[in-house]
Amino acid sequence: MTITIYGIKNCDTMKKARAWLDGHGVAYGFHDYKTAGIEKGKLKQWSDKLGWETLLNRAGTTFSQITRGRQGRPERAQGARLDAGAALDDQAAGA
């Protein structure tokens, strides 16, 4: 079973995660959703399972650039930036 990690290639958290996996000889696939995007169905699946609040990266620069009036009302599974370290494909989680 090969796991798939989802993130942004240049994210420091992703760099650390990939270095750890490489250092421990763990086989994995990497999906860069900044360049490859993410299917709406996959995002909805994660949101339904974990809640959109878990998927929203509030520490990233994208979120900090959103106007104050919109920060309190992010739409469920719309326009959410995924936390690079939070999302594992169901295959990896054994679900």
C-alpha positions in Angstrom: 0.0 0.0 0.0 1.4 3.4 -1.0 0.3 6.5 0.7 -0.5 9.7 -1.0 0.3 13.0 0.7 -1.3 16.2 -0.4 0.2 19.6 -0.1 2.2 22.4 -1.7 5.7 21.5 -2.9 7.4 24.6 -1.3 5.6 24.4 2.1 8.0 24.0 5.0 5.7 21.4 6.6 5.6 19.4 3.4 9.3 19.6 3.0 9.7 18.2 6.6 7.1 15.5 6.0 8.7 14.3 2.7 12.2 14.4 4.3 11.0 12.3 7.2 9.3 9.8 4.9 12.4 9.6 2.6 14.6 9.2 5.7 12.5 6.3 7.0 12.2 4.6 3.6 8.5 5.1 3.3 7.1 4.9 -0.2 4.6 7.6 -1.0 3.1 9.6 -3.8 2.9 13.4 -3.6 0.0 15.5 -5.0 0.8 19.2 -5.3 -2.6 20.7 -5.2 -1.2 24.2 -6.0 -0.2 23.0 -9.4 -2.5 20.0 -10.0 -5.5 21.3 -8.2 -7.9 19.1 -6.2 -11.1 17.4 -7.2 -14.2 18.9 -5.6 -15.3 15.4 -4.6 -12.1 14.7 -2.8 -12.3 18.0 -0.9 -15.9 17.3 0.0 -15.0 13.8 1.2 -12.3 15.2 3.5 -14.6 18.0 4.7 -17.4 15.5 5.5 -15.0 13.3 7.4 -12.9 15.9 9.2 -14.9 19.1 9.1 -13.8 22.1 6.9 -12.3 23.8 9.9 -9.6 21.1 10.1 -8.8 21.6 6.4 -8.5 25.3 6.5 -4.9 26.6 6.9 -5.3 29.7 9.0 -1.5 30.1 9.3 -0.8 30.5 5.6 -0.3 33.7 3.7 -3.4 33.2 1.6 -5.7 33.2 4.6 -4.0 36.2 6.1 -4.7 38.2 2.9 -8.4 37.6 3.0 -10.3 40.6 4.2 -11.4 40.6 7.8 -15.1 40.6 6.9 -14.7 37.2 5.1 -12.5 35.4 7.6 -15.3 34.7 10.0 -17.5 33.1 7.2 -15.5 30.7 5.1 -17.8 28.6 2.9 -17.9 24.8 3.5 -15.6 23.1 1.0 -15.3 26.2 -1.2 -12.1 28.1 -1.6 -10.5 26.4 1.3 -6.7 26.0 1.3 -5.9 22.6 2.7 -3.4 22.3 5.5 -0.5 20.6 3.9 0.1 18.2 6.8 -3.5 17.3 7.5 -4.7 15.4 4.5 -3.9 11.8 3.8 -5.6 9.9 1.1 -8.0 7.3 2.5 -5.7 4.5 1.1 -3.0 5.7 3.4 -5.3 5.9 6.4 -6.5 2.4 5.8 -10.1 3.4 5.5 
